[in-house]
């Protein structure tokens, strides 16, 4: 259990807790003024499980600059430890708001299947006035995405490949790019923008239960992550609490 305590303590120390709109505005202002590549990511219960189950994912977390708390699981964990959990910074809600504040900026998207990618690109371009200059599916080798950006500078790079691939690629891009860019690990955000997945009712989102809505829609695909994974997370949270 040594890795559980050390890995989780490190990840908790890296979380940027956003407890007010003022703190969120300050974070957005700092992002806008970056003069180097930075990584914005999110951690939820699934991510905390992956910190223990996938060693390379823990290494990726080390190079991230901003990590936001996503979901009810981490709210429970932080409260168990007597820590402030702040607002639920769900990427599906927060990323579109961030993009809206960067209208006209050049963006690259690496995510999902081509059909959904094209739909999301249209939504971003026509509905949100986002200038999408590069759009590629998320199933290529890591080095491919770097090659697509070597001769094209962008302001924002949105990765929607899921954990742990998007975090691994984000770290590579941060190390290799020679211009400032905000690299966002967005999970399923492009699929949501494309209309592939529907959002939960607002009341479910407000109480951090969107995961349950998604599980009801896709029980077979999400059983391992949301039933087994959540039970494993709670078990590990209790062990972690006891060791503190």
C-alpha angles and dihedrals in degrees: 000000000000092000090050092059097039096043095044093044090052093048091047090051089053095053116111103217112209109198101163143026088249091058090048092051090050090051092050091049091052091049091052092053098050116136096190138038111288132180125227114192143161134228126204135162091283090053092050090052089050091054086070101032099046114042094193090059091060089053090052092053090059093066097048118109103198123026119181128200111249124188145001095285095069091042088059093045095049092047090049088056093047093249131135110258098190123192123341101253096198107186093218089063101031101047096059089050090051091049092050088059089056101053112163093023118129113252136187121204124201110178153105129349121328096250093054091039091058092049092050091047089055092049092050094046101041104029102032102028092234116158104228107191100165127033124170134160119257100242102084128102118278095252092054092070092051090051090054090057101041094091099026121067117207134179098219132029114196115197118194104170099112129241131343100008097058093050092048092051091045090058091048092050092047090054097044107036116095098200134064116270138153109236111201124196098210107170110196096353094116091050089053092048088050092052093243091128126033123227123244119250112280093250090058091048091048093058094041097252102121088113089066091052091051091047091053089053095046109020097157096050096041101038095098094047102040104031106028092027096050092047090050091048093052091048091051091045091056091049091047092050091050092051092053 
